[in-house]
Amino acid sequence: MTVVNPQTIKRNGNLSERNRPKTFDAVIGNETTISALRDMLARYKQFGEQPPHLLFKGMHGTGKTTLAEIFSNEYLGGIKHDINFFAVNGSDERKIDDMRDKIIPLTKLMIKLVIFISEADKLTHNSQALLKRVMETTRNALFILDLNDETCIIDPIKSRCAEFAFRPLNEDAIVERIYKVFDAEGIKYNLGDEEVNAIKYIVSSSKGDMRKIFMNIEKVITATKEINPQNIMELNKSINIIVDCIKQALAGDVVAAKNSVEDAYIMSGYNTDFVMDSFKSAINDVIDPVKDKDIYAWAYARLAELQHRLIGCHDPVIALWGYVCELWRAPYLRKN
């Protein structure tokens, strides 16, 4: 597939980064959280006090980083990276030595600042225990923690933060946002059925992850900033081949199904996430959950296993072949 030529981009970064909202009003979704954050800012500004530390939890791509930056910009009166706003990756700076040597010294700066820790759920328990004490004593540093799995965060940290849950974004709002970004970027598009359906599929298969949506859309934009019909066609072919693959496997033609899943993987740009999402959607289209509920349940149970196998898999094609073989077995396992 053709990808955007970096030389045609007028600003640095990919579609997602270049079009990250800069104000509360520009953010879509999570309206309750946005309203609560705005009210909190107004209240603490009125009395000249520091807000509580914040904990943003939820799946990736739902706006946690974006709202952390917007909140910080409003609170600080303007973000100056590495001066009054410090972004720390919890996966990279997760050990207690990192906490002592890199994070704690920031809290001793004699200015009002924000320390944003992304993937905070990756911090070790020792690091979290030390962070808890720092959060108690600091008078100038506001911590904002971004995490996906709140079960990995110790309770003493949770008790020192105002928690905000982020939900997957509404699909209709995402589609509207995509076309606004296209207009802002000068990307040429039309509203033909093929293009609209492909974009809707990208959105629905993303599970509300805005970042993932734009990364997939990058694949169908040409160097001259057009939505390429050929690339859209290839994307749709990949989706349709997965439908055929399931039908072939259930009909007993395991060789044809094996070849189909390999073709779909290649056409997707070797994107296992896209193939997984295509399987998830196609199962509902091909298998009747009432008439064939045993096969339906088997297909999804084995799909969960496939997702696990694909993590760190040396050769994804073998794992995909294995799943096709499980689909081939399904009719023979029908309950009596």
N, C-alpha and C positions, 0 to 999 in steps of 0.2 A: 504493500500500500504506500501511497505517496504521503509524506508528512510535510507540514509547513516548513518552508525554507526560512531559516533564521534570518537571512539577509532582508526578508520582506517585512520583518516585524519592526514596528515603529518605536516600541519600548521594550525594555528587557523583561525576560521571564516568559512563561507560557500563558495560554489563555486564562487559566485560573488565577495565576498570580497577578497578571496585569489588570484583571477586572475584579480584584478583591474589593468589596465594599469598604468605604472610608467613613461612613456615618451610620448611626442606628437606623435612620430612615431608609437607607439603601439595602439593608439586610432583609432577606426573605425567610419566612418560617420562624418558629420559636418565639412567637409574639409575646407570650406571657413572660418568658425569660428576659426579653429585651425591655419590656415595660418595667419589670422589677429592677433591672440594672439602672435604668434611667432614673427611677424614683430614688434609688439608693444614692446615686451621684448627687442628685439635687438636694437630698436631705443632708448629706455630709458636707457639701459645699456651703450650705446655709450656715452651718455651725463651725465650719473650718476644721473639721475633724477628719481622721483617716478612716476609710471604710474598713470593714473586716476583710481578712484574707478570703479569696474566692476559690471555689473548687468547681470546675466545669467538667461534667461527666457525660459520656454518650459516645456513640460510634463516630469514627473519623469522617471528615467531609461534611459535617453538619454545621460548621461555623464557629467552633469553639475558639480557634486561633484568631479568626477575624474579629469576634466580639471582644476577645482579650485585648487586642490592639486598639479597637475603638474605645473601649472603656478606659484604657490607659491613657489614650490621647486626650480624652475629656478630663480625666482626673489630674493629669500632669500639666494640662494646658499646652500640650504639644509633645510628641514623642521625639526623643533624640537617642537613636540606637547606640548602645554601649556607653551612654552618658547618664541618661535617667531611665532607660528601658533596656533590660537585659534579658535576652531569650536563652534559655538553657534546655538542652535536650536530655531528658531523663534516661534515655537509653545509653547515651554516650558518657554522661556525667553522673553515674548511678552509685558509685562507691562512696564510702564515708570519707576517704581522702579527698575526693572531688568536692564533697560538701564543705570540708574544712578549708581547702586551699582555694576554691574558686567561687563558692556561693556565699559563705559566711563573710569573707572580706567585703563583699558588696554592701552588706547591711551596715557596715561601719562608715560608709561614705556619708558626709554631712549634708546630704541633699535628699529631697523627696524623690523616691524612685519606685519602679515596679520591677519585680523579678518574675518572669513568666517561665514556668517549668512545663514543657510539653512532655507527654508520655511519662507523667509523674508516677504512674503505676509500675514503672520499670525500676524505680529507686529501690535499693536494698532496704531491709527493715532497720538496719543500723543507721543508714542515711536518713531514713524517715524519723527515727527516734531523735537524732540530732537536729533535724529540720524542725521538729515539734518545739524544741527548746528555743530555737532561733525565732520562730514565729511568735512565741510568747513574749520575748524580750525586746525585739526590734521596735523602734519608734518612728523610723523614717521609711522603711521598706515595706511595700505591699506585695504579698505573694499571690500569684494567680496560678493554680495548678490545673493542667489539662490532662485528662485521663480517659481511657476506654473502659477499664475494668476496676470498678470501685472496691471490689473485694480484696484487691492487692494493697489498699491504703489502710494504714493502722487507724483505729478509732480516735486516738488523741489528736491526730491531724484533722480528721473530719470534724471533730467537735470545735476546732478553732477556725473553721471556714464556713462561709455562707455557701451552701451547695446549690448548683443549678443544673438541671437535667436538660440535655439537648436531644430533640427528637429528629428522625428522618424528615427530610423536606417534602412538601407536597408536590406531586408530579406536575400538575398543571402550572403551578407557580414556577417550577424549574424550567419548563418548556418556554414560558413567557420570558424568563430571564435569559435563556439561551439566545433567543432572537434579538433581545436588546443588546447582548454582547456582540452578536454578529453585526448589528447596525453600527455600534461604537467602533468596531474593528475594521469596518469597511469590507466585511466578508460577503460575497455575493451568494445568494441562495434563492430558491423558489419554493413554493408551497405545494408542489406536486405530491401525489399520494406516496410515491416511493420514498421520497426524501423525508416527508413528515412521519411516515411509519418507522423509518430507520431511526430517526431522532427519538421518537417515542419509545422505541425498543431500548435504545441506549439509556434513556432516563429510567425506564421501569426496571432494567436489569442492574442498575447502579445501587438500588436499595436506599436512595436518598443521599448518596455520597456525591456532593457537588464536584469535588476535586476529581473523582474518578470519571464523572460525566465529561468534563472538559478534556481530560487526557484521552478518552476514547474519541471525542469529536475531533481532536487534533489529527487523528489518523485519516479523516476523510476530507481534509482541507488541502488544496493544492498550493504550489509555490506562488501562484498568482492570486491567492486568497479567494478561491471559489470552493463551493461544495461540489466535489467531483462525483458526477453520476456513476462513473465506473467504480469508484471506491464504495459508494453507497450500494451498488449492485453486488460487489464482492461481500460486503457486510451482510446483506440480505441472503446471499447464497450460503454463507456460513450458517446462518440461522436455519434456513430451509433444509440444509444438508443434515443438521442434527435431527430434525423431524423425520427425515427419511431414514436416518441411522436407527432410530428407535423402532420404526415400523419394520425395517429389515431384520433387526435382531429378534423382535417378537415373532416375526413370520418364520424364523428358523434359518435365515441366510446370514450366518455370522461373519462370513468372509466379506460380503458386501458391506455389512455394518461396520466392520473393522476398517475397511478402506474409506468409508464415509466419514468416520470420526477423525481419521488422519487428515483427510482433505479439509474438513471444517477447521481443524487446529491450524493448518497452514494458512488457510484463507483469513483466519482471524488475526493473522500476524503473530502466530505462536503465543497467543494470549489464553492461558488456561482459565483465567477468571471469566473471560467472555464465553468460552465453551461450557464452563460450569453453569453460568447463568442461562445459556441457551438450553441446556439439558433441563434445568429447573422449569423453564417456561414450557418447553416442548412436551414434557411428561403430562402436563395438564391438557395439552392439545390432543395428544395421541391416546392416552389411557383413560378410560371411563372410571372415575373413582367410586362409582356405585356398582356398576356391572362387574368390573374387574378390580375390586378393592384390594384383593390379595396381591395382584401384580403391581398395582399402584403403590401399595405400602412397601413392597420389595424394592421397587425402582428408587424410591426416596431413601430408604434405609441404606442401600448400596451407594447412593449418591453422596450421603454423609461420609461414608468410608472413603470414597474417591477424593473428597475435599481434603480429608486428613492425609491421604497418601501423596497428594500433589505438593504438600508443604515440604520443601527441601528435596523434592524428587529429582534424581539424576536424569531420568528420561521420562518426561510426562506422557509420551506416546504409549509406553507400556502400561502405565496406569489407566489411560483412556481405553486401551484395548481390553484391559481387565474388566472395566465397567461394562463394556459392550457384551462381553461374555456373560456377565451376570444378568444382563437384560435378556440374553438368549436363553438362559436357564429359567427365567421367571415363569413362562407358561407351564413348564413341567412341574412346578412347585405348587400349582393351584390346589387349594383345599378341596377335599372330597365333600 
